[in-house]
Amino acid sequence: MSEYLSNIELYFTEPKNIGNTDIVIDGSDVKHIQKVMRHKIGDKIFVTDGKGKIYEGEIKELKNESLKIHIVYIREYAEKYKNITLCIPNLRKSDRLEFAIEKATELGITNFIIFNSKRTMNRKVKIERLKKIALSGMKQSLNSYLPKITFHNSLSFLENNNSQIILFDQIEVSEFNSSSLNTNKDYYLLFGPEGGFAEGEIPANIITHRFKLVPNRLRTETAAICAVSKLSN
């Protein structure tokens, strides 16, 4: 069953903390529930497992480090963009990469690949921080799927996979139209770094489609959000 929710606070707990009738919440959400929202025993709250379910429950036990709720109702949602992976380069400024992850998550993207290429900054990608930002974005937008984020130090992830690879390039003539995508196929939406990919860096035979997004030139993080917006439309 699927049902739309709005005007609620959504919390997260690991699937291992969910039983047949009760849920345990620990971590940073406990402080927010008790100190910020000032919830008491008997109050109704909503919790997701990050795997498609949102649980409605009543608080039955409060502790300093955890709380327990009794499950009243369960809503289950489909993963709308499970066949889409956003492939974003390691950007020069970390806040721009974080912005792209946050906003794409809010729009429903659940799969991300961060990569290095010849023209990216060879700096450490703080994957755990990005995962926290994605978690926050999931709760903010009331989505129920916790995004998966992986890092690759080269473009080798493009090879020997069954996904359709869509490269966004300003020089292309055709504009991206999400209606052309097939829900039964997997897609990598690939965005180049500042300055684009080096010549010959990506073998031409592995690119399935090439599109531009809009007539004007966009920063990488803006292009990624623009593409996801076109998906949602």
MDAnalysis code that builds the backbone (N, CA, C; Angstrom):
import MDAnalysis as mda
import numpy as np

u = mda.Universe.empty(699, n_residues=233, atom_resindex=np.repeat(np.arange(233), 3), trajectory=True)
u.add_TopologyAttr("name", ["N", "CA", "C"] * 233)
u.add_TopologyAttr("resid", np.arange(1, 234))
u.add_TopologyAttr("resname", ["MET", "SER", "GLU", "TYR", "LEU", "SER", "ASN", "ILE", "GLU", "LEU", "TYR", "PHE", "THR", "GLU", "PRO", "LYS", "ASN", "ILE", "GLY", "ASN", "THR", "ASP", "ILE", "VAL", "ILE", "ASP", "GLY", "SER", "ASP", "VAL", "LYS", "HIS", "ILE", "GLN", "LYS", "VAL", "MET", "ARG", "HIS", "LYS", "ILE", "GLY", "ASP", "LYS", "ILE", "PHE", "VAL", "THR", "ASP", "GLY", "LYS", "GLY", "LYS", "ILE", "TYR", "GLU", "GLY", "GLU", "ILE", "LYS", "GLU", "LEU", "LYS", "ASN", "GLU", "SER", "LEU", "LYS", "ILE", "HIS", "ILE", "VAL", "TYR", "ILE", "ARG", "GLU", "TYR", "ALA", "GLU", "LYS", "TYR", "LYS", "ASN", "ILE", "THR", "LEU", "CYS", "ILE", "PRO", "ASN", "LEU", "ARG", "LYS", "SER", "ASP", "ARG", "LEU", "GLU", "PHE", "ALA", "ILE", "GLU", "LYS", "ALA", "THR", "GLU", "LEU", "GLY", "ILE", "THR", "ASN", "PHE", "ILE", "ILE", "PHE", "ASN", "SER", "LYS", "ARG", "THR", "MET", "ASN", "ARG", "LYS", "VAL", "LYS", "ILE", "GLU", "ARG", "LEU", "LYS", "LYS", "ILE", "ALA", "LEU", "SER", "GLY", "MET", "LYS", "GLN", "SER", "LEU", "ASN", "SER", "TYR", "LEU", "PRO", "LYS", "ILE", "THR", "PHE", "HIS", "ASN", "SER", "LEU", "SER", "PHE", "LEU", "GLU", "ASN", "ASN", "ASN", "SER", "GLN", "ILE", "ILE", "LEU", "PHE", "ASP", "GLN", "ILE", "GLU", "VAL", "SER", "GLU", "PHE", "ASN", "SER", "SER", "SER", "LEU", "ASN", "THR", "ASN", "LYS", "ASP", "TYR", "TYR", "LEU", "LEU", "PHE", "GLY", "PRO", "GLU", "GLY", "GLY", "PHE", "ALA", "GLU", "GLY", "GLU", "ILE", "PRO", "ALA", "ASN", "ILE", "ILE", "THR", "HIS", "ARG", "PHE", "LYS", "LEU", "VAL", "PRO", "ASN", "ARG", "LEU", "ARG", "THR", "GLU", "THR", "ALA", "ALA", "ILE", "CYS", "ALA", "VAL", "SER", "LYS", "LEU", "SER", "ASN"])
u.atoms.positions = np.array([
    [0.836, -1.191, 0.000],
    [0.000, 0.000, 0.000],
    [0.870, 1.239, 0.000],
    [0.433, 2.282, -0.707],
    [1.155, 3.538, -0.750],
    [0.219, 4.669, -0.380],
    [0.731, 5.629, 0.377],
    [-0.083, 6.756, 0.784],
    [0.816, 7.958, 0.971],
    [0.354, 9.132, 0.539],
    [1.164, 10.342, 0.628],
    [1.054, 10.944, 2.018],
    [2.180, 11.369, 2.557],
    [2.218, 12.035, 3.850],
    [2.757, 13.450, 3.682],
    [2.297, 14.368, 4.506],
    [2.826, 15.725, 4.506],
    [2.707, 16.288, 5.910],
    [3.450, 17.369, 6.154],
    [3.384, 18.064, 7.447],
    [3.687, 17.146, 8.639],
    [4.658, 16.258, 8.457],
    [5.092, 15.403, 9.558],
    [6.608, 15.528, 9.710],
    [7.129, 15.077, 10.829],
    [8.559, 14.892, 11.022],
    [8.842, 13.413, 10.776],
    [9.822, 13.134, 9.908],
    [10.159, 11.745, 9.612],
    [11.514, 11.417, 10.234],
    [11.570, 10.282, 10.932],
    [12.801, 9.838, 11.582],
    [13.278, 8.545, 10.936],
    [14.520, 8.188, 11.246],
    [15.115, 6.996, 10.630],
    [15.668, 6.068, 11.701],
    [15.506, 4.776, 11.459],
    [16.188, 3.778, 12.277],
    [16.644, 2.637, 11.378],
    [17.694, 1.963, 11.804],
    [18.208, 0.832, 11.026],
    [17.164, -0.289, 10.996],
    [17.066, -1.002, 9.857],
    [16.102, -2.112, 9.757],
    [16.233, -3.136, 10.881],
    [17.453, -3.322, 11.403],
    [17.660, -4.298, 12.488],
    [16.932, -3.901, 13.763],
    [16.536, -2.624, 13.890],
    [15.845, -2.141, 15.082],
    [14.320, -2.267, 14.987],
    [13.854, -2.880, 13.911],
    [12.414, -2.968, 13.684],
    [11.939, -4.399, 13.901],
    [11.017, -4.550, 14.845],
    [10.440, -5.860, 15.122],
    [9.051, -5.993, 14.541],
    [8.353, -7.029, 14.949],
    [6.994, -7.258, 14.437],
    [5.991, -6.238, 14.968],
    [6.201, -5.784, 16.195],
    [5.245, -4.860, 16.803],
    [5.874, -3.568, 17.306],
    [7.184, -3.591, 17.557],
    [7.848, -2.428, 18.140],
    [9.059, -2.005, 17.321],
    [9.445, -0.739, 17.483],
    [10.627, -0.180, 16.827],
    [11.474, 0.538, 17.871],
    [12.777, 0.341, 17.807],
    [13.711, 1.074, 18.660],
    [14.403, 2.135, 17.816],
    [14.428, 3.355, 18.314],
    [15.141, 4.447, 17.654],
    [16.306, 4.852, 18.544],
    [17.505, 4.943, 17.946],
    [18.662, 5.422, 18.689],
    [19.394, 6.456, 17.837],
    [20.528, 6.928, 18.301],
    [21.284, 7.905, 17.540],
    [20.781, 9.325, 17.726],
    [21.121, 10.184, 16.771],
    [20.842, 11.619, 16.894],
    [19.356, 11.945, 16.886],
    [18.543, 11.102, 16.278],
    [17.101, 11.383, 16.229],
    [16.463, 11.375, 17.621],
    [17.056, 10.623, 18.548],
    [16.478, 10.539, 19.896],
    [16.469, 11.915, 20.557],
    [17.582, 12.631, 20.468],
    [17.669, 13.964, 21.064],
    [16.673, 14.908, 20.412],
    [16.554, 14.824, 19.096],
    [15.630, 15.708, 18.379],
    [14.188, 15.438, 18.796],
    [13.835, 14.166, 18.918],
    [12.471, 13.797, 19.300],
    [12.134, 14.299, 20.702],
    [13.084, 14.134, 21.628],
    [12.804, 14.467, 23.025],
    [13.053, 15.935, 23.361],
    [14.175, 16.493, 22.911],
    [14.568, 17.829, 23.328],
    [14.033, 18.933, 22.431],
    [13.957, 18.649, 21.123],
    [13.499, 19.673, 20.183],
    [11.988, 19.603, 19.978],
    [11.496, 18.420, 19.624],
    [10.064, 18.262, 19.380],
    [9.273, 18.034, 20.670],
    [9.985, 17.695, 21.740],
    [9.401, 17.507, 23.080],
    [8.259, 16.475, 23.094],
    [8.501, 15.376, 22.418],
    [7.509, 14.305, 22.406],
    [7.507, 13.556, 23.740],
    [6.341, 13.060, 24.094],
    [6.145, 12.313, 25.323],
    [5.582, 10.920, 25.012],
    [5.534, 10.074, 26.030],
    [4.932, 8.751, 25.866],
    [3.478, 8.906, 25.414],
    [3.119, 8.117, 24.399],
    [1.780, 8.183, 23.841],
    [1.688, 9.022, 22.583],
    [2.717, 9.866, 22.315],
    [2.697, 10.697, 21.110],
    [2.902, 9.835, 19.856],
    [2.335, 10.304, 18.759],
    [2.475, 9.608, 17.478],
    [3.667, 10.177, 16.711],
    [4.525, 9.304, 16.169],
    [5.633, 9.730, 15.319],
    [5.747, 8.784, 14.123],
    [6.550, 9.201, 13.145],
    [6.723, 8.439, 11.911],
    [8.201, 8.106, 11.716],
    [8.459, 6.864, 11.338],
    [9.825, 6.354, 11.212],
    [9.961, 5.587, 9.903],
    [11.090, 5.774, 9.208],
    [11.364, 4.975, 8.019],
    [12.563, 4.069, 8.258],
    [12.561, 2.947, 7.561],
    [13.689, 2.014, 7.619],
    [14.685, 2.253, 6.490],
    [14.395, 3.252, 5.616],
    [15.274, 3.534, 4.492],
    [15.195, 2.512, 3.386],
    [14.240, 1.590, 3.484],
    [14.078, 0.548, 2.475],
    [12.656, 0.521, 1.896],
    [11.963, 1.651, 2.024],
    [10.664, 1.765, 1.370],
    [9.464, 1.799, 2.283],
    [9.665, 1.608, 3.588],
    [8.526, 1.590, 4.503],
    [8.579, 2.782, 5.456],
    [7.397, 3.338, 5.744],
    [7.251, 4.362, 6.774],
    [6.279, 3.824, 7.815],
    [6.750, 3.791, 9.054],
    [5.968, 3.235, 10.162],
    [5.356, 4.373, 10.980],
    [4.078, 4.272, 11.224],
    [3.409, 5.173, 12.150],
    [3.294, 4.459, 13.487],
    [3.715, 5.123, 14.563],
    [3.696, 4.449, 15.850],
    [3.504, 5.399, 17.009],
    [3.253, 4.828, 18.175],
    [3.087, 5.589, 19.411],
    [4.260, 5.311, 20.342],
    [4.820, 6.361, 20.919],
    [5.943, 6.200, 21.834],
    [5.481, 5.463, 23.086],
    [6.186, 4.385, 23.422],
    [5.814, 3.612, 24.606],
    [6.912, 3.605, 25.665],
    [8.128, 4.023, 25.293],
    [9.227, 4.008, 26.252],
    [10.267, 5.052, 25.856],
    [10.686, 5.885, 26.808],
    [11.686, 6.929, 26.561],
    [12.905, 6.703, 27.452],
    [14.089, 6.721, 26.834],
    [15.347, 6.662, 27.575],
    [16.266, 7.755, 27.024],
    [17.370, 7.991, 27.717],
    [18.291, 9.033, 27.264],
    [18.914, 8.720, 25.916],
    [19.208, 7.446, 25.673],
    [19.916, 7.049, 24.460],
    [19.022, 6.394, 23.410],
    [17.798, 6.094, 23.758],
    [16.910, 5.406, 22.815],
    [15.462, 5.600, 23.220],
    [14.579, 5.246, 22.304],
    [13.157, 5.216, 22.628],
    [12.517, 4.081, 21.859],
    [11.367, 3.641, 22.337],
    [10.655, 2.528, 21.705],
    [9.262, 2.995, 21.331],
    [8.846, 2.618, 20.118],
    [7.479, 2.940, 19.703],
    [6.745, 1.655, 19.325],
    [5.445, 1.684, 19.524],
    [4.588, 0.571, 19.128],
    [4.016, 0.866, 17.748],
    [4.186, -0.074, 16.835],
    [3.735, 0.124, 15.453],
    [2.212, 0.096, 15.379],
    [1.661, 1.151, 14.765],
    [0.216, 1.253, 14.580],
    [-0.172, 1.005, 13.131],
    [0.678, 1.494, 12.208],
    [0.330, 1.412, 10.792],
    [1.612, 1.427, 9.963],
    [1.608, 0.716, 8.837],
    [2.783, 0.658, 7.970],
    [2.386, 1.082, 6.554],
    [3.157, 2.012, 6.005],
    [2.975, 2.417, 4.607],
    [4.194, 1.944, 3.819],
    [3.956, 1.426, 2.633],
    [5.057, 0.930, 1.802],
    [5.034, 1.643, 0.455],
    [6.206, 2.072, 0.008],
    [6.312, 2.882, -1.202],
    [7.226, 2.217, -2.224],
    [6.969, 2.489, -3.492],
    [7.834, 2.001, -4.564],
    [9.033, 2.924, -4.692],
    [10.165, 2.363, -5.107],
    [11.369, 3.162, -5.352],
    [11.285, 3.710, -6.771],
    [10.913, 4.965, -6.878],
    [10.558, 5.568, -8.166],
    [11.703, 5.542, -9.175],
    [12.916, 5.844, -8.717],
    [14.052, 5.946, -9.638],
    [15.104, 4.873, -9.360],
    [14.655, 3.672, -9.064],
    [15.616, 2.610, -8.732],
    [16.513, 2.245, -9.916],
    [16.091, 2.581, -11.137],
    [16.880, 2.252, -12.320],
    [17.791, 3.404, -12.764],
    [17.847, 4.475, -11.968],
    [18.652, 5.648, -12.309],
    [19.816, 5.789, -11.334],
    [21.024, 5.948, -11.874],
    [22.196, 6.249, -11.052],
    [22.793, 7.566, -11.527],
    [22.944, 8.503, -10.611],
    [23.545, 9.798, -10.916],
    [25.050, 9.690, -10.726],
    [25.816, 9.936, -11.790],
    [27.276, 9.824, -11.757],
    [27.877, 11.218, -11.786],
    [28.414, 11.650, -10.640],
    [28.866, 13.024, -10.474],
    [30.367, 13.038, -10.207],
    [31.128, 13.912, -10.889],
    [32.577, 13.960, -10.650],
    [32.916, 14.556, -9.293],
    [34.109, 14.283, -8.848],
    [34.645, 14.836, -7.618],
    [34.903, 16.330, -7.845],
    [33.995, 17.174, -7.378],
    [34.043, 18.598, -7.694],
    [35.116, 19.324, -6.901],
    [35.544, 20.467, -7.414],
    [36.598, 21.245, -6.773],
    [36.194, 21.707, -5.381],
    [34.936, 22.081, -5.237],
    [34.454, 22.556, -3.948],
    [33.477, 21.543, -3.372],
    [33.782, 21.058, -2.179],
    [32.980, 19.994, -1.584],
    [31.544, 20.420, -1.324],
    [31.330, 21.720, -1.037],
    [29.965, 22.156, -0.739],
    [29.059, 22.050, -1.952],
    [29.637, 22.157, -3.141],
    [28.821, 22.007, -4.359],
    [28.416, 20.552, -4.577],
    [29.328, 19.653, -4.280],
    [29.002, 18.231, -4.372],
    [27.934, 17.874, -3.346],
    [28.083, 18.381, -2.143],
    [27.100, 18.130, -1.093],
    [25.727, 18.684, -1.477],
    [25.721, 19.860, -2.089],
    [24.468, 20.473, -2.532],
    [23.771, 19.586, -3.564],
    [24.541, 19.068, -4.516],
    [23.971, 18.206, -5.554],
    [23.373, 16.939, -4.961],
    [24.083, 16.321, -4.030],
    [23.582, 15.104, -3.385],
    [22.299, 15.397, -2.615],
    [22.306, 16.479, -1.847],
    [21.144, 16.836, -1.036],
    [19.900, 17.063, -1.895],
    [20.042, 17.891, -2.932],
    [18.874, 18.255, -3.742],
    [18.398, 17.097, -4.614],
    [19.323, 16.316, -5.160],
    [18.917, 15.155, -5.952],
    [18.200, 14.125, -5.080],
    [18.647, 13.987, -3.837],
    [17.965, 13.088, -2.894],
    [16.555, 13.584, -2.613],
    [16.405, 14.875, -2.382],
    [15.084, 15.426, -2.124],
    [14.141, 15.198, -3.302],
    [14.702, 15.151, -4.507],
    [13.896, 14.916, -5.713],
    [13.672, 13.440, -5.984],
    [14.270, 12.563, -5.167],
    [13.945, 11.145, -5.255],
    [15.032, 10.209, -5.747],
    [16.222, 10.726, -6.080],
    [17.303, 9.855, -6.541],
    [17.847, 9.031, -5.371],
    [18.081, 7.760, -5.619],
    [18.520, 6.862, -4.544],
    [19.840, 6.146, -4.844],
    [20.451, 6.440, -5.985],
    [21.727, 5.818, -6.334],
    [22.694, 6.874, -6.870],
    [23.868, 6.961, -6.252],
    [24.881, 7.934, -6.648],
    [26.235, 7.259, -6.807],
    [26.978, 7.697, -7.817],
    [28.391, 7.340, -7.956],
    [29.181, 8.640, -8.043],
    [30.185, 8.780, -7.163],
    [31.117, 9.893, -7.230],
    [32.414, 9.342, -7.817],
    [33.012, 10.058, -8.766],
    [34.182, 9.493, -9.440],
    [35.276, 10.533, -9.668],
    [36.479, 10.033, -9.829],
    [37.612, 10.835, -10.281],
    [37.841, 10.595, -11.765],
    [38.292, 11.636, -12.446],
    [38.708, 11.514, -13.845],
    [39.948, 12.377, -14.032],
    [40.415, 12.527, -15.253],
    [41.665, 13.241, -15.493],
    [41.594, 14.706, -15.081],
    [40.407, 15.291, -15.118],
    [40.281, 16.721, -14.823],
    [39.567, 17.010, -13.508],
    [39.403, 16.006, -12.688],
    [38.821, 16.253, -11.366],
    [39.924, 16.551, -10.365],
    [39.530, 17.154, -9.244],
    [40.466, 17.367, -8.147],
    [40.716, 16.033, -7.448],
    [41.965, 15.679, -7.305],
    [42.303, 14.415, -6.647],
    [42.330, 14.618, -5.133],
    [41.153, 14.826, -4.571],
    [41.058, 15.024, -3.130],
    [40.136, 13.965, -2.545],
    [40.251, 13.796, -1.248],
    [39.469, 12.757, -0.582],
    [37.984, 13.114, -0.599],
    [37.173, 12.144, -0.949],
    [35.723, 12.327, -0.910],
    [35.219, 11.811, 0.430],
    [34.532, 12.663, 1.166],
    [34.036, 12.291, 2.490],
    [32.684, 11.583, 2.344],
    [32.770, 10.293, 2.033],
    [31.572, 9.507, 1.756],
    [30.619, 9.489, 2.944],
    [31.153, 9.335, 4.151],
    [30.281, 9.271, 5.326],
    [29.520, 10.576, 5.523],
    [30.171, 11.699, 5.247],
    [29.478, 12.980, 5.333],
    [28.381, 13.072, 4.268],
    [28.692, 12.626, 3.059],
    [27.694, 12.644, 1.991],
    [26.499, 11.761, 2.347],
    [26.762, 10.633, 3.002],
    [25.669, 9.744, 3.409],
    [24.786, 10.415, 4.453],
    [25.387, 11.187, 5.353],
    [24.604, 11.909, 6.350],
    [23.742, 12.981, 5.695],
    [24.302, 13.638, 4.690],
    [23.540, 14.655, 3.962],
    [22.383, 14.007, 3.210],
    [22.627, 12.845, 2.607],
    [21.564, 12.130, 1.902],
    [20.480, 11.669, 2.868],
    [20.885, 11.211, 4.050],
    [19.921, 10.801, 5.072],
    [19.036, 11.971, 5.468],
    [19.650, 13.128, 5.691],
    [18.882, 14.323, 6.039],
    [17.935, 14.717, 4.916],
    [18.422, 14.629, 3.666],
    [17.579, 14.955, 2.517],
    [16.402, 14.007, 2.371],
    [16.641, 12.724, 2.662],
    [15.561, 11.735, 2.604],
    [14.470, 12.081, 3.606],
    [14.861, 12.392, 4.837],
    [13.870, 12.700, 5.871],
    [13.153, 14.010, 5.572],
    [13.901, 15.008, 5.099],
    [13.316, 16.303, 4.794],
    [12.217, 16.191, 3.740],
    [12.459, 15.369, 2.722],
    [11.528, 15.247, 1.602],
    [10.505, 14.132, 1.787],
    [10.537, 13.476, 2.951],
    [9.606, 12.390, 3.270],
    [9.724, 11.225, 2.291],
    [10.940, 10.999, 1.812],
    [11.197, 9.801, 1.025],
    [11.531, 8.643, 1.968],
    [11.367, 7.441, 1.488],
    [11.558, 6.278, 2.369],
    [12.670, 5.349, 1.909],
    [13.496, 5.809, 0.950],
    [14.635, 5.009, 0.501],
    [15.928, 5.763, 0.779],
    [16.789, 5.172, 1.579],
    [18.069, 5.786, 1.897],
    [19.020, 5.600, 0.712],
    [19.514, 6.703, 0.142],
    [20.372, 6.591, -1.045],
    [21.649, 5.791, -0.795],
    [22.107, 5.149, -1.853],
    [23.391, 4.435, -1.846],
    [24.406, 5.320, -2.562],
    [25.548, 5.556, -1.914],
    [26.589, 6.412, -2.488],
    [27.900, 5.648, -2.505],
    [28.507, 5.534, -3.684],
    [29.797, 4.859, -3.810],
    [30.794, 5.780, -4.501],
    [32.076, 5.508, -4.289],
    [33.139, 6.309, -4.909],
    [34.021, 5.416, -5.769],
    [34.398, 5.935, -6.958],
    [35.320, 5.226, -7.849],
    [36.459, 6.167, -8.217],
    [37.670, 5.671, -8.154],
    [38.841, 6.508, -8.399],
    [39.164, 6.650, -9.886],
    [38.334, 6.067, -10.735],
    [38.521, 6.178, -12.187],
    [37.162, 5.981, -12.849],
    [37.176, 5.956, -14.177],
    [35.935, 5.759, -14.932],
    [35.703, 4.286, -15.269],
    [36.424, 3.398, -14.632],
    [36.307, 1.973, -14.949],
    [34.913, 1.424, -14.640],
    [34.165, 2.115, -13.777],
    [32.820, 1.635, -13.432],
    [31.877, 1.680, -14.632],
    [32.256, 2.431, -15.672],
    [31.409, 2.526, -16.863],
    [31.530, 1.288, -17.752],
    [32.575, 0.530, -17.557],
    [32.841, -0.608, -18.425],
    [32.170, -1.878, -17.912],
    [31.806, -2.728, -18.839],
    [31.276, -4.061, -18.524],
    [30.087, -4.026, -17.567],
    [29.162, -3.111, -17.798],
    [27.919, -3.125, -17.024],
    [26.751, -3.083, -17.994],
    [25.575, -3.403, -17.507],
    [24.401, -3.507, -18.371],
    [23.569, -2.229, -18.424],
    [24.092, -1.154, -17.851],
    [23.331, 0.090, -17.821],
    [23.489, 0.868, -19.128],
    [22.440, 1.596, -19.486],
    [22.500, 2.552, -20.584],
    [23.212, 3.798, -20.046],
    [24.228, 4.275, -20.738],
    [25.010, 5.410, -20.261],
    [24.620, 6.663, -21.044],
    [24.090, 7.639, -20.332],
    [23.688, 8.905, -20.940],
    [24.695, 9.970, -20.543],
    [25.378, 10.526, -21.522],
    [26.362, 11.576, -21.279],
    [25.751, 12.927, -21.622],
    [25.821, 13.850, -20.688],
    [25.309, 15.195, -20.923],
    [26.451, 16.093, -21.376],
    [26.244, 16.714, -22.536],
    [27.298, 17.503, -23.170],
    [26.680, 18.748, -23.800],
    [27.285, 19.894, -23.543],
    [26.733, 21.156, -24.021],
    [26.699, 21.260, -25.536],
    [27.610, 20.565, -26.221],
    [27.701, 20.711, -27.675],
    [26.661, 19.877, -28.425],
    [25.953, 19.001, -27.728],
    [24.958, 18.164, -28.399],
    [23.764, 18.994, -28.864],
    [23.085, 18.497, -29.872],
    [21.933, 19.192, -30.443],
    [20.646, 18.784, -29.747],
    [20.477, 17.506, -29.499],
    [19.228, 16.999, -28.919],
    [19.161, 17.297, -27.426],
    [18.002, 17.779, -26.982],
    [17.801, 18.045, -25.558],
    [17.213, 16.818, -24.873],
    [17.576, 16.638, -23.633],
    [17.160, 15.478, -22.842],
    [15.665, 15.511, -22.588],
    [15.015, 14.385, -22.874],
    [13.585, 14.220, -22.613],
    [13.406, 12.906, -21.879],
    [12.989, 12.980, -20.625],
    [12.922, 11.774, -19.801],
    [11.882, 10.776, -20.293],
    [10.960, 11.211, -21.130],
    [9.931, 10.292, -21.629],
    [10.525, 9.213, -22.529],
    [11.751, 9.433, -22.988],
    [12.398, 8.437, -23.854],
    [13.036, 7.295, -23.060],
    [13.080, 7.419, -21.742],
    [13.688, 6.374, -20.922],
    [12.727, 5.214, -20.713],
    [13.299, 4.028, -20.636],
    [12.532, 2.807, -20.458],
    [12.655, 2.352, -18.998],
    [11.552, 2.233, -18.321],
    [11.582, 1.858, -16.896],
    [12.131, 0.458, -16.669],
    [12.225, -0.339, -17.724],
    [12.759, -1.696, -17.598],
    [14.273, -1.754, -17.824],
    [14.892, -0.593, -18.058],
    [16.333, -0.547, -18.261],
    [16.989, 0.307, -17.176],
    [18.257, 0.008, -16.912],
    [19.030, 0.797, -15.953],
    [19.823, 1.869, -16.689],
    [19.930, 3.038, -16.066],
    [20.613, 4.166, -16.690],
    [21.643, 4.782, -15.758],
    [22.794, 5.113, -16.328],
    [23.777, 5.963, -15.666],
    [23.657, 7.351, -16.294],
    [23.350, 8.365, -15.486],
    [23.348, 9.743, -15.972],
    [24.711, 10.327, -15.635],
    [25.513, 10.595, -16.646],
    [26.928, 10.925, -16.475],
    [27.188, 12.405, -16.743],
    [27.834, 13.055, -15.771],
    [28.151, 14.476, -15.882],
    [29.656, 14.662, -15.799],
    [30.185, 15.530, -16.653],
    [31.619, 15.756, -16.682],
    [32.073, 16.751, -15.628],
    [33.372, 16.760, -15.339],
    [33.930, 17.729, -14.392],
    [34.029, 19.115, -15.027],
    [34.458, 20.100, -14.248],
    [34.699, 21.427, -14.811],
    [35.763, 21.299, -15.891],
    [35.467, 21.778, -17.074],
    [36.376, 21.605, -18.196],
    [36.071, 20.381, -19.027],
    [35.135, 19.558, -18.567],
    [34.714, 18.391, -19.329],
    [35.694, 17.230, -19.226],
    [35.364, 16.162, -19.911],
    [36.255, 14.998, -19.968],
    [37.381, 15.260, -20.962],
    [38.534, 14.679, -20.708],
    [39.648, 14.786, -21.642],
    [39.324, 13.999, -22.910],
    [39.918, 14.426, -24.012],
    [39.667, 13.758, -25.291],
    [40.086, 12.297, -25.225],
    [39.182, 11.427, -25.617],
    [39.459, 9.999, -25.626],
    [39.378, 9.342, -24.265],
    [39.000, 10.090, -23.247],
    [38.956, 9.527, -21.890],
    [37.847, 8.488, -21.746],
    [36.751, 8.719, -22.462],
    [35.640, 7.769, -22.441],
    [35.509, 7.151, -23.825],
    [35.677, 5.840, -23.947],
    [35.502, 5.199, -25.261],
    [34.112, 5.484, -25.828],
    [34.059, 5.919, -27.071],
    [32.785, 6.320, -27.681],
    [31.774, 5.182, -27.715],
    [32.254, 3.954, -27.793],
    [31.338, 2.823, -27.959],
    [30.569, 2.471, -26.692],
    [30.950, 3.030, -25.535],
    [30.219, 2.685, -24.316],
    [29.134, 3.722, -23.989],
    [29.114, 4.828, -24.718],
    [28.083, 5.842, -24.501],
    [26.842, 5.477, -25.305],
    [25.728, 5.323, -24.618],
    [24.486, 4.929, -25.290],
    [23.773, 6.124, -25.900],
    [23.727, 7.229, -25.167],
    [23.052, 8.440, -25.638],
    [23.850, 9.662, -25.214],
    [23.735, 10.732, -26.012],
    [24.321, 12.026, -25.660],
    [23.229, 13.083, -25.763],
    [23.117, 13.905, -24.718],
    [22.110, 14.961, -24.711],
    [22.694, 16.229, -24.109],
    [22.045, 17.346, -24.419],
    [22.276, 18.558, -23.649],
    [21.013, 18.804, -22.825],
    [21.133, 19.614, -21.803],
    [20.003, 19.853, -20.903],
    [19.254, 21.134, -21.243],
    [19.986, 22.207, -21.410],
    [19.411, 23.511, -21.736],
    [20.381, 24.214, -22.674],
    [19.944, 25.281, -23.351],
    [20.841, 25.965, -24.286],
    [22.076, 26.578, -23.625],
    [21.943, 27.091, -22.392],
    [23.069, 27.743, -21.744],
    [23.943, 26.744, -20.983],
    [25.175, 27.146, -20.684],
    [26.128, 26.278, -19.994],
    [25.847, 26.275, -18.496],
    [25.889, 25.076, -17.893],
    [25.592, 24.912, -16.478],
    [26.808, 24.372, -15.729],
    [26.911, 24.737, -14.444],
    [27.878, 24.069, -13.590],
    [27.457, 22.605, -13.424],
    [28.417, 21.773, -13.069],
    [28.134, 20.344, -12.964],
    [27.007, 20.060, -11.989],
    [27.052, 20.667, -10.795],
    [26.024, 20.394, -9.795],
    [24.656, 20.899, -10.243],
    [24.632, 22.009, -10.988],
    [23.366, 22.527, -11.510],
    [22.824, 21.591, -12.589],
    [23.713, 21.090, -13.435],
    [23.300, 20.168, -14.497],
    [22.688, 18.897, -13.910],
    [23.287, 18.380, -12.843],
    [22.767, 17.167, -12.223],
    [21.360, 17.391, -11.677],
    [21.153, 18.512, -11.002],
    [19.835, 18.815, -10.443],
    [18.832, 19.085, -11.547],
    [19.272, 19.742, -12.613],
    [18.403, 20.009, -13.766],
    [17.924, 18.703, -14.389],
    [18.840, 17.751, -14.561],
    [18.473, 16.463, -15.153],
    [17.462, 15.728, -14.301],
    [17.666, 15.741, -12.988],
    [16.725, 15.061, -12.092],
    [15.367, 15.770, -12.118],
    [15.372, 17.092, -12.216],
    [14.106, 17.823, -12.304],
    [13.331, 17.429, -13.560],
    [14.061, 17.237, -14.659],
    [13.402, 16.792, -15.889],
    [12.827, 15.384, -15.720],
    [13.502, 14.540, -14.940],
    [12.953, 13.215, -14.656],
    [11.635, 13.313, -13.917],
    [11.602, 14.175, -12.912],
    [10.407, 14.270, -12.073],
    [9.245, 14.919, -12.810],
    [9.555, 15.656, -13.863],
    [8.488, 16.281, -14.642],
    [7.910, 15.354, -15.690],
])
